[in-house]
Amino acid sequence: MKVIEGKRTIGKIYMKTINFGHIKLEIDIESTEKFYESQKGFVCDCPNCIHFVNNIPNLQKALEGLDKEMGIDLTKAVGQGMDELMPHDYNDNHLDMIPYYAVGNCYVRDKELVNSKSRTTLTNPNPAYI
């Protein structure tokens, strides 16, 4: 269950807060929308990609507007590869595992998740040896 908690401004950046149980997302909606505006739609015509694209309306309906609230455009290809678009068959169901991105911060049990490589690079004077 999602809970739209509110919004806050960091400098001039509007952040929307969305809670999923113990996971909290702070999303920069404007930057996320700009990212998707710069992306192209799906162009592959293989059966798996066509299946996914044809089912985007079903996904949008299931998300009940959450994609739009987060600034995500499900019709854009954002670097998904065949690994993601290759269907996984579970009990005669076609499951696609597709990454979509949002610009912002993620917290789990009030602890911010940070990119471990970036954190290591910042603390290591020789990032080539990480």
C-alpha positions in Angstrom: 0.0 0.0 0.0 1.4 3.4 -1.0 0.9 6.5 1.0 1.6 9.9 -0.5 2.9 11.7 2.5 3.5 15.2 1.1 6.2 17.3 -0.4 9.1 19.4 0.6 11.4 21.8 -1.1 15.2 21.5 -0.9 16.5 24.8 -2.2 14.5 25.2 -5.4 13.9 21.4 -5.9 10.4 20.1 -5.2 10.5 16.7 -3.6 7.5 14.4 -3.4 7.5 11.9 -0.6 5.9 8.5 -1.2 5.8 5.8 1.5 5.6 2.0 0.9 5.6 0.6 4.4 9.1 0.9 5.7 10.4 2.3 2.4 10.3 6.0 1.8 11.0 7.7 -1.6 11.7 11.4 -2.0 11.4 12.1 -5.7 12.5 15.1 -7.7 9.5 15.0 -10.0 10.8 17.8 -12.4 14.2 16.1 -12.9 12.6 12.7 -13.3 10.1 14.0 -15.9 13.0 15.7 -17.8 14.9 12.5 -17.8 12.0 10.6 -19.5 11.4 13.5 -22.0 15.0 12.9 -23.2 14.4 9.1 -23.8 13.1 7.3 -26.8 10.2 4.9 -27.0 10.7 1.2 -27.4 11.9 0.4 -30.9 12.6 -3.4 -30.8 10.1 -5.5 -32.7 10.9 -8.9 -31.1 7.9 -10.7 -29.6 9.0 -10.1 -26.0 9.3 -6.3 -26.5 6.0 -6.2 -28.5 4.3 -8.1 -25.7 5.6 -5.7 -23.0 4.7 -2.6 -25.0 1.2 -3.9 -25.8 0.7 -4.5 -22.0 1.8 -1.0 -20.9 -1.9 0.1 -20.6 -2.5 -2.8 -18.2 0.5 -1.9 -16.2 -0.6 1.8 -16.0 -4.1 0.6 -14.8 -2.5 -1.6 -12.1 -0.3 1.2 -10.9 -3.4 3.4 -10.4 -1.4 6.6 -11.4 1.6 6.0 -9.3 3.9 6.1 -12.4 2.6 9.6 -13.2 2.9 10.7 -9.6 6.5 9.7 -9.6 7.2 11.4 -13.0 7.8 8.0 -14.8 6.9 7.5 -18.4 6.3 3.8 -18.9 6.4 4.1 -22.7 10.0 5.1 -22.7 13.0 2.8 -23.1 15.5 3.7 -20.4 18.3 1.3 -21.2 16.3 -1.9 -20.6 18.1 -4.9 -22.1 17.0 -8.3 -23.2 17.6 -9.7 -19.7 14.8 -7.5 -18.4 12.4 -7.9 -21.4 12.9 -11.6 -21.6 9.8 -13.1 -20.0 10.0 -15.3 -17.0 7.3 -18.0 -16.9 5.8 -18.6 -13.5 2.8 -20.9 -13.4 1.8 -20.1 -17.0 2.1 -16.3 -16.4 4.3 -14.0 -18.4 6.4 -11.9 -16.0 8.5 -9.0 -17.4 11.0 -7.4 -15.0 11.6 -3.9 -16.2 13.7 -1.2 -14.4 12.3 2.3 -14.4 14.2 5.2 -12.7 13.3 8.2 -10.5 15.6 11.0 -9.4 15.7 11.4 -5.7 16.4 9.6 -2.4 15.4 6.3 -1.0 15.2 5.4 2.7 14.6 2.0 4.3 13.6 2.1 7.9 14.7 5.8 7.9 18.2 5.0 6.7 19.1 6.6 3.4 20.3 4.2 0.7 23.4 5.6 -0.9 25.3 4.4 -4.0 28.1 2.3 -2.4 30.5 2.8 -5.3 30.1 6.6 -5.0 30.6 6.4 -1.3 33.7 4.3 -1.7 35.1 6.5 -4.4 34.7 9.6 -2.2 36.6 7.9 0.7 39.2 6.2 -1.4 42.0 8.5 -2.8 42.7 6.0 -5.5 39.3 5.1 -7.0 41.0 3.0 -9.8 41.9 0.4 -7.1 38.3 -0.1 -5.8 
